[in-house]
């Protein structure tokens, strides 16, 4: 039974650089939002932050702006 399939793609250096920057921005945004979720009581938030709140709250964040829609 085949559980996974190995694939590889060939990307030009220019696109690889763009993809690398977007992955970096996405990981930083993930870390910011994950930290906020884990420490919401210490941050003085009354409720656990859901996706809708975090999307609205982080729209002006540098990492959010570097990602495409």
C-alpha positions in Angstrom: 0.0 0.0 0.0 1.4 3.4 -1.0 1.1 5.9 1.8 3.0 8.8 0.2 4.3 9.8 -3.1 7.6 11.7 -3.6 7.4 14.5 -6.0 9.9 17.2 -7.1 9.4 20.4 -9.0 12.0 22.5 -10.7 11.7 26.2 -9.9 13.8 29.0 -11.3 16.1 30.8 -8.8 13.8 33.9 -9.0 10.7 32.0 -8.1 12.5 30.0 -5.4 13.6 33.3 -3.8 10.0 34.6 -3.8 8.6 31.3 -2.4 11.3 31.3 0.3 10.4 34.8 1.4 6.7 34.0 1.5 7.3 30.9 3.5 9.4 32.9 6.0 6.6 35.5 6.3 4.0 32.8 6.8 6.0 31.1 9.5 6.5 34.4 11.4 2.8 35.2 11.1 2.0 31.7 12.4 4.3 32.1 15.3 2.8 35.5 16.3 -0.7 34.2 16.1 0.2 31.0 17.9 1.9 32.9 20.7 -1.2 35.1 21.0 -3.4 32.0 21.3 -1.2 30.4 24.0 -0.8 33.5 26.1 -4.2 35.2 25.6 -4.8 35.4 29.4 -1.5 37.1 30.1 -2.2 39.5 27.3 -5.4 40.6 29.0 -7.8 39.2 26.5 -11.1 38.0 27.9 -11.8 35.4 25.3 -9.7 32.9 23.4 -8.8 34.6 20.0 -10.5 32.9 17.1 -9.5 33.1 13.4 -11.8 36.0 12.6 -10.4 38.1 15.4 -6.8 37.4 14.5 -7.3 38.1 10.8 -8.8 41.5 11.7 -6.2 42.3 14.4 -3.1 41.4 12.3 -4.1 43.0 9.0 -1.6 45.8 9.6 1.2 43.4 10.6 4.3 43.4 8.5 4.2 39.6 8.0 0.6 39.7 7.0 1.3 42.4 4.4 4.1 40.4 2.8 1.8 37.5 1.9 -0.5 37.4 -1.1 -4.2 37.1 -0.6 
